[in-house]
Structure formats: C-alpha cells, structure tokens
Amino acid sequence: MNLHHVTIITITFLLGLSPLSYGRKTIYKGQGDITFENYVHKDDHDTNTMDNGSSTITRIEAIVRRGRLKGVLRGFIRANMKDDNQTFMAAEDAYIKYTARKFSLLAGFKLFNWSATEIFHPADIVNSRNLGSGVEKTEKFGELVASLDTVFADTDVSLYVFPRFERPKYPSTKSRLGYTKNIGKIRWMNADGELSKESYDFQWGLRLAKSIGNADLEFHFLNIIDRHDPIIAYEHTTGQLYPVYFKVLHFGTTYQHAFYDNWMLKVEGAYRKFDDSQFILTITSAGTEVRNPESYGKFAFGLEYGFSHNDGSDSTVILEGQSIIGLDKLKRAQTAVFQNDLMLGIRHNRNNIYGTEFFASAVVDIERSHEYIFTFSWTERLNDSWKWKAGLKIVDAPQKLDDPLGLEAFNDADQFTFDLIRYF
C-alpha cells in the first residue's frame, strides 16, 4: 500500500465518522507527480557550498467528498541527495470542509494565494516558505487554520483563526541561497517584548472579496506573527545567529481588471504595522547594533497584454513593478530583496500537443545600481505521463557596502535547472 492510498483511506475514514455523512455516497479522486530536479550553479570557488545537486520531489493530491463534507490532502516529500536540510515532508492542503447553504466551515492546513501579480507579492503573506527553494518564487507550507466563509451583499466574507506559527525553513550553509553561518532556532517576540520558541499563539484575519463586472476586488486584514520580515539576531554569549519575527497588523488589497479583450491590469498593496518599540541585538561587519521592526507600505502593479499569432500560438507581455514606501533606502534594502524594481517578461504558448511554453523575464532595481535578474524557462510534455522543464537564471548584483543587502546576497548564484516530471 503506497502513501497515495493511505491518504485516501484516512480522509475517507474521517468523513465516514461524521453523522453528517451517513447514508451518503463517498466520491474520491487522487493524483500526483514525481519531479527529478537537477541544478548547477556558477562555480563560486568555495568548497563549503554546493555548486550542483539533485532532488526528488514526490507530490500527492487526494480529494474525498461525502454529502456536504469534503476532505482534501495535498503535500510533498522533498529528498535532496546532498543537503539534508532540504530533505523533508510538508503539507500544503490537509483539511476537512463542511458546506451548508449559506456558509462553509473549514479546519486544517491550507495554502492561501492572495496575490494578483507574477513575481511581486506584497499581499501574499499568510504562508511560511521554504527559503532554500528559490529567490523570486519559493515553496509554500500550509498554515493551520479554522475558517468561516459566507456571502453578504454579494460579497464573499471569510473569517480566519490561525492557532499555529508555522516557521519558515532556512537553507543550510551548503546552499548558495543560505547564510555563511548556520541559523539557530526561529523565535518570535510577544507583546511583552519576550522572545518565544512556542509554535502556538492566537492569530486571526478577515477577508472580503467581490467581483464587479470584469474586475475582482479584495481586501484583507491580518493580526498574525509575521512570516516574512525577520531581523537576524545575534546571541553574544554563543555567537549564534537566529531569526526573530514580530507581531504585525497587515492591511492588504488586490485588484484585477480585464479590459479591451487583450489587456489585464493588476494592483496589489499592503501596509504592515509593527510595534517599533520592540528591538533586538543584531550584528554587522562593523559590530553589533540594535534594530527594531519598522512599519512600511508595499505597492505592486502589473499590466499584461495577450495576443495571438497566425500559427495558432499565443503570447503575453508582462510589465510589473514594486515599491516600498515609508522606509529610507538602507532600511528598504535590509527589509526585502525587491524594493523599487521593474520586471519585463514574455510568455509564449505554442498551443501544440506537447504544451510547449517559453517564459523569459528581466528584473531591474531602479533605485540601487547594478542589480539584475534574468530568467528563461522552457517547458514541454513528452507524452501524457512525462514532462520536462529547463531553466536558466542569472543574478548580477555585486556587493557595494561592507554587508550584502537585498539582491546582493545572491550575486553570482547563477543557476541552470533541468526537471523531469512523471505524473500518475
């Protein structure tokens, strides 16, 4: 019996226990894939880091329905052949949902995708991430949540309770995306200014979403432990580095509007309110210093234009930008990889039996000089069960000051990847 079968049987059993499902037919479906991931970095002439590697990623999905109940399980197992840090199992969606006529209830782990744009995501901050999986796109982990969804005045209303702080996963010192020192256990600072290693704390959120003609508008509010803007603290007695996260009040919105048939406008924004009276000791090349979290706003836009070619293929040109507001230039670079950046990209679909797709993009920092990312990917099916994907990424962001800031931390982490994917 494989893992796929175990997950289906487990969810079916849980649904069968409920009195709400007695006498109802059970319907289930499942699928999955195995990705053989291979990557090569530009040689950094450092024997402590890995310039190449390979991973196997097994992903499963099982959905079970019985009456008004629905069970979902999606997750993956990643096994890296050279880096034990990147060998783990993670749930993306693992929940049970009850749907009534006027509301629905959900409990379990869930992935949230509140972003509208391709590469810049100021509003998409609920889920923790595997920071060793990339720079501009990273794997998400499911967040433990209980939610109530309903409709009021033609508006989707969702109330969330997050009882758990799901910690991000940091890369090891072997990774070209990691720090030069091992990162200690993640902590978060409570309202009393005390550092905590606990995984559970009350957090909540509210979301409103509405469609108006060809436009989709969404607002959300979150009172949570932040998962994205840590301060790397320094323990002076042991010399250890460890990330510290802080409570945040997050106000966000997304807007998408299709117009003139071929055009799509996307807007995404957030304001993140921290308690700036809290502080932590950190370290730089100049020595130790005290830092505190600072409130700021982040705004992104996207403009897409799609068109067709005479041979039946389609292309989409994408222009995106992001800006951080409320911090000075140094603090912006300390806070995020992308501060004031533009991205120009193009996606081309051949619309053939192989599902051939090309994507190329360039990201440039319009505030800090000489910071660029260039990417190219080619995806194609071999048959109904197999697909391959090749990608190239070039990061050009040489260090300008004593400490690397923003994209500089990934300078010369150029990467070629080749993935072979088997669906089942």
MOLIN-V276391 format. One record per residue. RES is the residue in three letters. SS is DSSP state (H for helix, E for strand, L for the rest). OMEGA is omega in degrees with one decimal (NA if undefined). Layout:
res->[RES:RES]
ss->[SS:SS]
omega->[OMEGA:OMEGA]
//
This chain:
res->[MET:ASN:LEU:HIS:HIS:VAL:THR:ILE:ILE:THR:ILE:THR:PHE:LEU:LEU:GLY:LEU:SER:PRO:LEU:SER:TYR:GLY:ARG:LYS:THR:ILE:TYR:LYS:GLY:GLN:GLY:ASP:ILE:THR:PHE:GLU:ASN:TYR:VAL:HIS:LYS:ASP:ASP:HIS:ASP:THR:ASN:THR:MET:ASP:ASN:GLY:SER:SER:THR:ILE:THR:ARG:ILE:GLU:ALA:ILE:VAL:ARG:ARG:GLY:ARG:LEU:LYS:GLY:VAL:LEU:ARG:GLY:PHE:ILE:ARG:ALA:ASN:MET:LYS:ASP:ASP:ASN:GLN:THR:PHE:MET:ALA:ALA:GLU:ASP:ALA:TYR:ILE:LYS:TYR:THR:ALA:ARG:LYS:PHE:SER:LEU:LEU:ALA:GLY:PHE:LYS:LEU:PHE:ASN:TRP:SER:ALA:THR:GLU:ILE:PHE:HIS:PRO:ALA:ASP:ILE:VAL:ASN:SER:ARG:ASN:LEU:GLY:SER:GLY:VAL:GLU:LYS:THR:GLU:LYS:PHE:GLY:GLU:LEU:VAL:ALA:SER:LEU:ASP:THR:VAL:PHE:ALA:ASP:THR:ASP:VAL:SER:LEU:TYR:VAL:PHE:PRO:ARG:PHE:GLU:ARG:PRO:LYS:TYR:PRO:SER:THR:LYS:SER:ARG:LEU:GLY:TYR:THR:LYS:ASN:ILE:GLY:LYS:ILE:ARG:TRP:MET:ASN:ALA:ASP:GLY:GLU:LEU:SER:LYS:GLU:SER:TYR:ASP:PHE:GLN:TRP:GLY:LEU:ARG:LEU:ALA:LYS:SER:ILE:GLY:ASN:ALA:ASP:LEU:GLU:PHE:HIS:PHE:LEU:ASN:ILE:ILE:ASP:ARG:HIS:ASP:PRO:ILE:ILE:ALA:TYR:GLU:HIS:THR:THR:GLY:GLN:LEU:TYR:PRO:VAL:TYR:PHE:LYS:VAL:LEU:HIS:PHE:GLY:THR:THR:TYR:GLN:HIS:ALA:PHE:TYR:ASP:ASN:TRP:MET:LEU:LYS:VAL:GLU:GLY:ALA:TYR:ARG:LYS:PHE:ASP:ASP:SER:GLN:PHE:ILE:LEU:THR:ILE:THR:SER:ALA:GLY:THR:GLU:VAL:ARG:ASN:PRO:GLU:SER:TYR:GLY:LYS:PHE:ALA:PHE:GLY:LEU:GLU:TYR:GLY:PHE:SER:HIS:ASN:ASP:GLY:SER:ASP:SER:THR:VAL:ILE:LEU:GLU:GLY:GLN:SER:ILE:ILE:GLY:LEU:ASP:LYS:LEU:LYS:ARG:ALA:GLN:THR:ALA:VAL:PHE:GLN:ASN:ASP:LEU:MET:LEU:GLY:ILE:ARG:HIS:ASN:ARG:ASN:ASN:ILE:TYR:GLY:THR:GLU:PHE:PHE:ALA:SER:ALA:VAL:VAL:ASP:ILE:GLU:ARG:SER:HIS:GLU:TYR:ILE:PHE:THR:PHE:SER:TRP:THR:GLU:ARG:LEU:ASN:ASP:SER:TRP:LYS:TRP:LYS:ALA:GLY:LEU:LYS:ILE:VAL:ASP:ALA:PRO:GLN:LYS:LEU:ASP:ASP:PRO:LEU:GLY:LEU:GLU:ALA:PHE:ASN:ASP:ALA:ASP:GLN:PHE:THR:PHE:ASP:LEU:ILE:ARG:TYR:PHE]
ss->[L:L:H:H:H:H:H:H:H:H:H:H:H:H:H:H:H:L:H:H:H:L:L:L:L:E:E:E:E:E:E:E:E:E:E:E:E:E:E:E:E:L:L:L:L:L:L:L:L:L:L:E:E:E:E:E:E:E:E:E:E:E:E:E:E:E:L:L:E:E:E:E:E:E:E:E:E:E:E:E:L:L:L:H:H:H:L:E:E:E:E:E:E:E:E:E:E:E:E:L:L:L:E:E:E:E:E:E:E:E:L:L:L:L:L:L:L:L:L:L:L:L:L:L:L:L:L:L:E:E:L:L:L:L:L:L:L:L:E:E:L:L:E:E:E:E:E:E:E:E:E:E:L:L:E:E:E:E:E:E:E:E:E:E:L:L:L:L:E:L:L:L:L:L:L:L:L:L:L:L:L:L:E:L:L:L:E:E:E:L:L:L:L:L:E:E:L:L:L:E:E:E:E:E:E:E:E:E:E:E:E:E:L:L:E:E:E:E:E:E:E:E:E:E:E:L:L:L:L:L:E:E:E:E:E:L:L:L:L:E:E:E:E:E:E:E:E:E:E:E:E:E:E:E:E:E:E:E:E:L:L:L:E:E:E:E:E:E:E:E:E:E:E:E:L:L:L:L:L:E:E:E:E:E:L:L:E:E:E:E:E:L:L:L:L:E:E:E:E:E:E:E:E:E:E:E:E:E:L:L:L:L:L:E:E:E:E:E:E:E:E:E:E:E:E:L:L:L:H:H:H:H:H:H:H:L:L:L:L:L:E:E:E:E:E:E:E:E:E:L:L:L:L:L:L:L:E:E:E:E:E:E:E:E:E:L:L:L:L:L:L:E:E:E:E:E:E:E:E:E:E:L:L:L:L:E:E:E:E:E:E:E:E:E:E:E:L:L:L:L:L:L:L:L:L:H:H:H:H:H:L:L:L:L:E:E:E:E:E:E:E:E:E:L]
omega->[-177.9:-176.7:178.5:-179.3:-180.0:-178.3:179.3:-179.4:-178.8:-179.1:177.5:179.4:-179.5:178.8:-179.5:178.8:-173.9:175.7:179.4:-175.0:-177.9:176.7:-178.6:177.9:177.7:178.6:179.2:173.1:-178.8:176.8:179.3:176.9:174.7:179.3:173.6:-171.4:178.9:-178.0:177.4:176.1:168.9:-176.5:177.7:177.5:177.6:-176.9:-178.8:-178.7:-179.8:178.0:175.9:-179.4:177.9:179.0:169.9:-177.8:178.3:-176.6:179.8:175.8:177.0:179.2:-179.3:177.4:174.9:-176.3:-179.9:-177.5:177.3:175.6:-178.1:172.5:173.6:179.9:-178.7:172.4:179.4:178.1:179.0:-173.3:-176.8:-173.2:-179.1:179.1:-179.3:171.8:-174.9:176.1:-177.3:173.1:172.7:172.5:175.7:-172.1:170.8:-176.3:175.6:-177.4:174.6:-176.5:-174.1:-179.3:173.3:178.4:-179.0:176.1:179.1:179.1:-175.3:170.1:176.4:176.2:-178.2:-176.8:177.1:-171.0:-173.5:-170.9:179.2:-171.2:-178.4:-176.7:-173.1:-169.6:-175.2:-170.9:169.1:-173.0:171.0:-173.1:176.3:-174.8:179.0:179.4:-175.0:177.1:-176.0:177.9:176.9:171.2:176.5:178.3:176.6:-173.1:164.3:-174.5:174.3:-179.7:177.3:178.2:178.2:-179.6:179.1:179.5:175.6:-178.2:-179.2:176.1:-174.8:168.8:179.3:-176.4:-171.3:171.5:179.2:-173.6:170.9:179.0:-178.3:177.0:178.4:178.6:177.3:-174.1:175.2:177.7:-173.6:176.6:178.3:175.6:177.0:-179.7:179.5:-176.8:-178.5:176.6:171.9:-175.1:-179.5:-175.0:179.5:180.0:-179.5:177.8:-176.6:172.1:-178.1:179.8:-173.6:176.8:-178.6:176.4:-177.4:179.4:179.6:-178.9:176.2:-179.6:-176.9:173.8:179.1:-177.1:179.4:-175.7:173.7:-176.8:-176.2:173.6:174.8:176.1:179.9:171.6:-168.5:165.9:-177.3:177.5:-166.9:-175.3:-179.4:164.2:179.6:-174.6:-178.1:175.9:-170.3:-179.2:-178.6:-176.3:-176.8:173.3:176.1:-179.7:174.9:177.3:-173.7:173.0:-178.8:166.7:-173.4:176.2:-176.1:177.8:171.4:-179.0:176.0:-176.0:174.9:-179.5:-179.6:175.0:-170.9:-172.5:175.3:175.6:179.0:178.9:-178.4:-178.6:179.5:168.4:-174.4:-175.5:176.9:172.7:-173.6:174.1:177.1:-177.5:-178.4:178.3:177.6:-175.0:174.5:178.4:179.5:-178.9:-179.6:175.3:178.7:178.0:176.3:176.9:-178.9:179.1:179.8:174.3:179.0:-175.6:176.3:175.0:174.9:176.6:-177.4:176.7:-179.7:179.4:-177.4:178.9:-177.4:-178.4:178.0:178.4:-178.5:175.8:175.0:175.3:-173.6:172.5:179.6:176.4:178.0:178.9:173.7:-175.1:174.2:176.7:176.1:-172.4:-179.6:-178.7:176.9:-179.1:177.2:-173.8:-170.5:175.4:179.0:-178.8:174.8:-170.6:173.6:175.7:173.4:-177.6:175.1:176.2:-178.0:177.3:-179.4:-178.1:177.8:-176.1:-179.3:-179.9:-176.0:179.6:174.1:174.7:177.7:-179.3:174.1:176.4:179.5:175.2:-176.4:178.4:-178.9:-173.8:171.7:173.2:-174.5:166.3:175.7:-179.8:173.2:176.8:-179.9:-178.6:-178.4:175.4:171.5:175.4:-177.2:-174.0:-173.6:176.0:174.3:178.9:176.5:-178.0:177.5:178.1:177.6:179.2:-178.0:-176.9:-177.6:-178.5:-175.3:-179.8:-177.3:-179.1:177.4:-178.9:175.8:-176.5:-178.5:-179.9:-177.7:-178.9:178.7:173.9:180.0:-170.4:168.6:-179.7:173.0:-178.3:173.4:-170.5:177.7:-179.4:176.2:NA]
//
